[in-house]
Amino acid sequence: MKIDFANLQYQHNLYKEEIEESILKVARNCNFIMGNEVTELEKSLEEFTDAKYAITCSNGTDALLLAMMALDIKPGDEVITTPFTFIATAEMIAFLGAIPVFVDIDEKTYNINPDLIEEKITSKTKAIIPVSLYGQPSDMNKINQISKKYNLKVIIDGAQSFGSTFNGISDSTLGDISTTSFFPAKPLGCYGDGGAVFTNDEKLAIKMKSLRLHGQSKRYHHQYIGIGGRLDTIQAAVLNVKLKYYKKDLAKRAEVASKYTKALENKSNLILPYVDTKSTSAWAQYSIRVKNRDEIQNKLKKVGIPTAVHYPMPLHLQECFKYLGYNKGDFPISEVVSEEIMSLPMNPYITDEEIEYIVKNL
């Protein structure tokens, strides 16, 4: 048996006629930049998330950049985040000349540990960026309490968690600004790069719409220094089709995760994913922890089972962040998890036979 990790081909075939017709419609109309499909998608995203404003953009990294630019994050400002995430989270902080300040993760959820945030706040702290890792939101009750106490802004990095909830509230409305990614392998993916920012604040929404278009207030009149951060119309056309079926896909992802957990829960040598009772997960990944990861990965590969590591090195140990002065041992939980974490194939279309085969070989 040969198993597909994300099964993008299968999904395309499910919605093939609708998606290809939508792409062809854009090609026929030659409305490739900011076409009607972009406006249609933004309205649908607002309905799906209950956010007042959804603004699409070029990718999840630019979504973070737009959020921080809108909040006037400047050189020398400090932004608190997690070292156990994809590099884009801290990369965009550094890109703006601000300083990433890392806080270790919770050992169960792998999200930022809110109990460790307060001790890292200084007079230079401007924002907190929790990451909803693997699809599950952070403990936003505690984080929002801290942000209010110190008058800080919260940006949710929801690149992996679109469609998840915390206390019944959409992940896309939990921060002052929330972001997501539509990278093809994400739970809701397009056929290239794509992303979005969400907010309930009208002023921030207007500013981000301007920032994604080179800071333009009207054609060739520029209020801000911005970026070229638009989502192209073809990607919006793809997402308009896939969003219609996304709730069904989320339910199937949860079902696959449940089947994995049921089949693996008695294996004492594995640590399985934990989802807090206050949260639902979009299950971007199903990540377990094992002691002998390399050996297991190699053996599974030989029998046609792909795995992945999200992520093998925490950010404080990456060469590009050497200037921050962190050392090995500074964030022990992030370091241990990065050595043991391993993601199993996860998509809505894994069959019971495939799960049985993966579990047996694991």
N, C-alpha and C positions, 0 to 999 in steps of 0.2 A: 504493500500500500504506500502511495506517495501523497502526502498531505500538504495542502496549500495553507500558508500561515494566515493570509488575509483574505484570500478567495475573491479578489477584485473582479476577475474574469466572470465568475459565476454571477456576481451581483449585476455586472453589466448586461449579461444575457437575460436576466430577469426583467429588466426594464429597457431592453435594447431599442425597441421600436420608438418608445416615447423619448428616450434620451437622444437618439440619433436624429429624430425629426426636429427636436428642439435645437440641436446644434446646426442642422441644415437651415432652419428658419433664420438663425442669426447670420449664417453665411449668405443666404439669399438677400437679406435686408441690408447686409454690409454695415450693420450698426455695431461695430466691434468694441467701442469704448463707451461706457455709461449708457448702454442701450436700455430699452424698456424692461428687459429681463432683470436688470440690476435693481431697478425700483420695485419690481414685483417680488423679488427675493427678499429685499429688506422689509417689505410689509409682511411677508409670510413669516420671517424670522421674529418680528415683533409680536405677531400673534402667537407663535409657538412658545416664546419665552416669557411673555407678559412684560417685556421691556418696553419702555416708551419709545426708545430710539435704538434701532439696529443700523449700523453703518458698515457696509462691506468694505473689504480692503484686499490688498495684494497677497498677504499671507499672515500667518500667526505671529511671526516675528515683527512685522510692521504694525500689527495690531497692538502689541506691547509698546512699540515706539510711539505710535499715535497717542496712546493713553498717557504715557509719561510726558510727552510734549504738551498735551492738553492741560496737564496738571502743573506745567511749568517746572518740571524737574530740571535742575541746572547743575553745572559743574560744581563739585564740592558737596552737594546734597547727599545725604545717606538714605538708602532704600533697603529695608530689611526683607530678606527672602531666604529661601532654602538652598542648601548646596546640593541637594539630591533632586535634580531635575535636568531637562535638556538645557543646553548652554544658552539658548535664546533668552531665557528669563533674566539671567545676570548680565548677559552680553549687551542687551539693550540699555541696562542701567549704566554700564561702563561706556557704552557708545556715546551717551550724552554727557560723559565726563563726571557723572555721579559715582558714588561709591557703594558697591554691593556689600551689605553687611549680612553675614550668614548666621542662621540659627538652626540648630540640629533638628532632626525629624522625630516624630512619634514612632515608636518601634512597631506599632500595630498597623497604623494607616499609611505610614511612610510620608505623610504630609508634615508640613512645618509644625513643630511643637509650640502651641500658643503660650504654654507656661514659661517658655524661655525667651519670649520676645521682649518683655518689659525691661529686662536688664540690659538690653542692647540699644535702648532708645537714648539718644543724646539731643542736644539743641539743634543738631544738623539733620536729624531724621525728618523726612518729609512724607514717606509712604511705606506701606507694607504690601508686598506682593506674595500672597499665598498661591501655591500651585495645586490644582486639583489632580493629583497624580493618579495615573492609571484609570481615571474616570470618576474619582470620588472627591467631593469638596472637602476642604479643611473645616475645622471647628470654627465656624464663622460667628457663633455667639461670643466666644472669648475674644476673637480677633477684633470684632466690631466694638466690643466694650473697650478694648485697649485703644483702638483708633479714636474713639470719641473722647476718652480720658486725656489723650495727648494731642488732640486735634490733627490727626494724621489722615491721609487719604489711603484708600484700599483699592488696589487693582487686582482683580482675580485673573490669574493665568489659567484659563479653562481650555487650553489647547487640546486636552484629552477628554474633556468632560461635558461636551455639549449635550444637553438633555438630562443631565443629572440634577438632583435636588438636595437641599439641606433644609430640614424642618418644613418640607413641602414647598419650598420656594426654589424657583429655577436658579441654577448655578450662574446663569447669565445676568441675574439681577442682584447678586449678593454683595457686589462691591460698588464703590463710586463709579468705577468703570470695570466691566468684565470683558475678557477677550476670548476668542477661540480661533482654531485653525481648521481649515477644510482641506489640508494635505490629503492626498488620495487614501492613505492607510488609516486615517482617523475614522472614528465611528460614523461621522457624516463627512464624506470626502468628495472633492470634485475631481476633475481629470487633469490637474496641474496644481499650481499653488493658489491658495485662497485663504481668506480669514475674515473676521468681523470683530467689531467693538460694540458693546451694549452699554447704555446708560439711561437713567431716568432724569438726568439733568439736562435741560434744554440748552443752556449755555455751552456745556461741554460737548453736546451733540453738534451744535452749529460749528464750534471750533474744530472738532475732529473732521467734519465734512470738508472744511476749508483746508486743514492741514494735509489731508490725503490728496489734495489737488494743488500742491505747491503753495499752500497758504492763500489761495485765491478767494477773494470775496465776491468779485464779479470778473468776467473775462479780462485777463491781463491786468487786473488790479490785485495786488498781493498785500494782505494785511499781516501775514506771518511768514516766517521761514518755514516751509513745509517739505513734503516729499511727494514723489510720484507713487502714490499708494493705492490706486484704484484696482478693484476687481474687474477682470475683463468679462465681457458680456457672455462669451461662450461658457465660461465657468459658472456664471450665474444661471445659464440655461440648464446646465447639468444638475445643479443643486436644486433648482425649482422642481425638477422631476423627483429627485431622490428624497427631498424633504417631505413629500407627500406620503412616503412609505416609512419614514424614519421612526415613528413611534412603534411600528411593528418590528422594525429591526432592533430597536432598543430592548423590546420585550424578549426577542429571540436571543440577544446577547446575554441577558440576565438568566435566561433558561439554560444556555450553554454553561455559564459560570456555575449555576446551581448543580448541574450534572457533574461537572468537574469536582466540585467540593464534596458532593455526596460520595463519589467514587474514590476520592483521595483522603477523606477525613480520618481514616484509621491508620494512615501511614505516619508513624511516629518520627520518621527521619525527614519529613517535609514540614515547612511552615506555609500554610495556605493564606490566601488573601483574607483580610478582615474588612468588613464594611460596617461602619458605625450605624447604630439603630436610627439615628437622626437623619441618615443620608441614604440616597440611592446612587448607584454608580452607573456610568455609561459603559463600563467595562471595555475601555479602550484596550486594555491588556488583562490577561489572567496570569499574574506573576506569583510564582512560588519561590521559596528559599531552600537551597540545598547546600550541603557542605562541599561536595566534590563536583562543582558545576562543570568544569571543562571536560571531565571524564564522561559525565552524563550527557552533555551536549554532543560530544563526538559519537557516543554509542547510539543516541537517538537519530542523529544525522544518517548513520549507516543503514537504518531501517526506514528511512524516508520521512522522518518527523523533524520539521524545522523548529528551532527555538531562537530566542533573541535575548539580549541583555539590555535592559533599560534601568540603570545605566552603570557601566563598569567602573567609572571613576568619578567621585564627587567633584563638584566644581572648585572647591577650595584647594584641591591638589592638581588642578589643570595648570599647564605651563603659562597660559595666557593670564591667569590670575595670581601668578607668583608675587607680583608687586603688592598684593594686599597683605602679605606677611603671614598667612596662615601656614600651619604645619600639620603633618600627619599626627592624628590623635586629638586634634582640636574639635572634631565632630564625630565622635566614636560610633554613634548609631548609623549615621550616613555611610561611614567607612565599612562597617560590618555588612550592612545591607547590600552595598555595591559589590561586595565580594561573593555574595550568596544568591542574589536575585536572578531569576530566570523566567522568561515569559514563554508560555505554551501557546500553540496556535489558538487564535481567538477571532472569530467572526460569527455572524448570525447563522451561517449555513453549514457548520460542522455537524456531521451526522452522528447518531448514537454509535454506529460501528466505528467511526473514526475516534470518538472519545474513548471507547473501549480499547481500541488498538494503542492509543497514546498512553492510557493508564497502565495497561498491561506491560508495555515496554518500559515505562518509567519505573 
